[in-house]
Amino acid sequence: MVDPELQSVRANLFADQRQGIVGRGSVTLHPKVASVSATSATVLDCAYSASELVYAASGKPVPPVTPPENDGVRATLILTGGTWKLSKQTVTEGKCAAGS
């Protein structure tokens, strides 16, 4: 990942850690490359998410609790130093985009 996406993910993980929140469950991915150039790529997915956040101490779910669902994911990657890195990701909960 690269900034600002990297900083956003780090902030969320640190906040969860401070609050004693952990993730449990699974996510099933089926990514498809929608477009690619010499320096960027767009990847679409209709990810099936059966994951949830819970309080580690009690095992109780963190509200709001959502049932397992398909989520639309659109990821933009950039080529940096010979490595593809995520620069932006948009998730549409409960709805997959056409072509994903």
C-alpha positions as CSV (number, residue, x, y, z in Angstrom):
1,M,0.0,0.0,0.0
2,V,0.9,3.6,-0.4
3,D,-0.3,6.8,1.3
4,P,-3.0,7.9,1.9
5,E,-4.5,4.3,1.9
6,L,-1.6,3.0,4.0
7,Q,-2.1,5.6,6.7
8,S,-5.8,5.0,6.8
9,V,-5.4,1.3,7.2
10,R,-2.8,1.8,9.9
11,A,-5.0,4.2,11.8
12,N,-7.9,1.8,11.8
13,L,-5.7,-1.1,13.0
14,F,-4.2,0.9,15.8
15,A,-7.7,2.1,16.9
16,D,-8.9,-1.5,16.9
17,Q,-5.9,-2.6,18.9
18,R,-6.4,0.1,21.5
19,Q,-10.0,-0.9,21.9
20,G,-9.2,-4.7,22.1
21,I,-10.9,-5.4,18.8
22,V,-9.9,-8.3,16.6
23,G,-11.2,-9.7,13.3
24,R,-12.6,-13.2,12.9
25,G,-14.0,-15.1,10.0
26,S,-13.1,-15.3,6.4
27,V,-13.2,-13.5,3.1
28,T,-13.4,-15.3,-0.3
29,L,-11.8,-13.3,-3.2
30,H,-12.3,-13.7,-6.9
31,P,-10.3,-10.7,-8.3
32,K,-10.4,-9.7,-12.0
33,V,-8.1,-7.2,-13.7
34,A,-10.4,-4.7,-15.3
35,S,-7.6,-2.6,-16.8
36,V,-3.8,-2.3,-16.8
37,S,-1.2,0.1,-18.1
38,A,2.5,0.4,-17.7
39,T,2.1,2.1,-14.2
40,S,-1.4,1.4,-13.0
41,A,-4.1,-1.3,-12.8
42,T,-7.7,-1.5,-11.7
43,V,-8.9,-4.7,-10.1
44,L,-12.6,-5.6,-9.4
45,D,-13.9,-8.2,-7.1
46,C,-17.2,-9.5,-5.7
47,A,-15.8,-10.6,-2.3
48,Y,-17.8,-12.9,-0.1
49,S,-17.2,-11.7,3.5
50,A,-18.1,-13.9,6.5
51,S,-15.9,-11.8,8.8
52,E,-16.7,-9.8,11.8
53,L,-15.0,-7.6,14.4
54,V,-15.3,-8.8,18.0
55,Y,-14.0,-7.7,21.4
56,A,-11.1,-10.0,22.1
57,A,-11.8,-10.1,25.9
58,S,-15.4,-11.2,25.6
59,G,-15.8,-12.5,22.1
60,K,-18.9,-10.3,21.6
61,P,-19.4,-8.7,18.2
62,V,-18.7,-5.0,17.7
63,P,-21.8,-3.2,16.5
64,P,-23.1,-2.8,13.9
65,V,-23.2,-6.6,13.2
66,T,-23.7,-7.4,9.5
67,P,-24.6,-10.9,8.2
68,P,-22.2,-12.6,5.7
69,E,-22.6,-10.8,2.3
70,N,-21.0,-10.1,-1.1
71,D,-19.2,-6.8,-1.2
72,G,-18.1,-5.0,-4.3
73,V,-14.4,-4.1,-4.3
74,R,-12.6,-1.7,-6.7
75,A,-8.9,-1.4,-6.2
76,T,-6.4,0.9,-7.9
77,L,-2.8,-0.2,-7.9
78,I,0.3,1.6,-9.0
79,L,3.7,0.2,-10.0
80,T,6.3,1.5,-7.5
81,G,9.9,0.3,-7.6
82,G,8.9,-2.8,-9.5
83,T,6.1,-3.8,-7.1
84,W,2.4,-3.3,-7.5
85,K,0.9,-1.5,-4.5
86,L,-2.6,-0.5,-3.5
87,S,-3.2,3.2,-3.8
88,K,-7.0,3.3,-3.4
89,Q,-9.7,0.9,-2.5
90,T,-13.5,1.3,-2.5
91,V,-15.8,-1.3,-0.9
92,T,-19.5,-1.3,-1.5
93,E,-21.0,-3.4,1.2
94,G,-23.8,-5.8,0.1
95,K,-23.6,-5.0,-3.6
96,C,-21.2,-6.1,-6.3
97,A,-20.4,-4.0,-9.3
98,A,-21.1,-5.1,-12.8
99,G,-18.1,-7.0,-14.2
100,S,-16.7,-8.0,-10.8
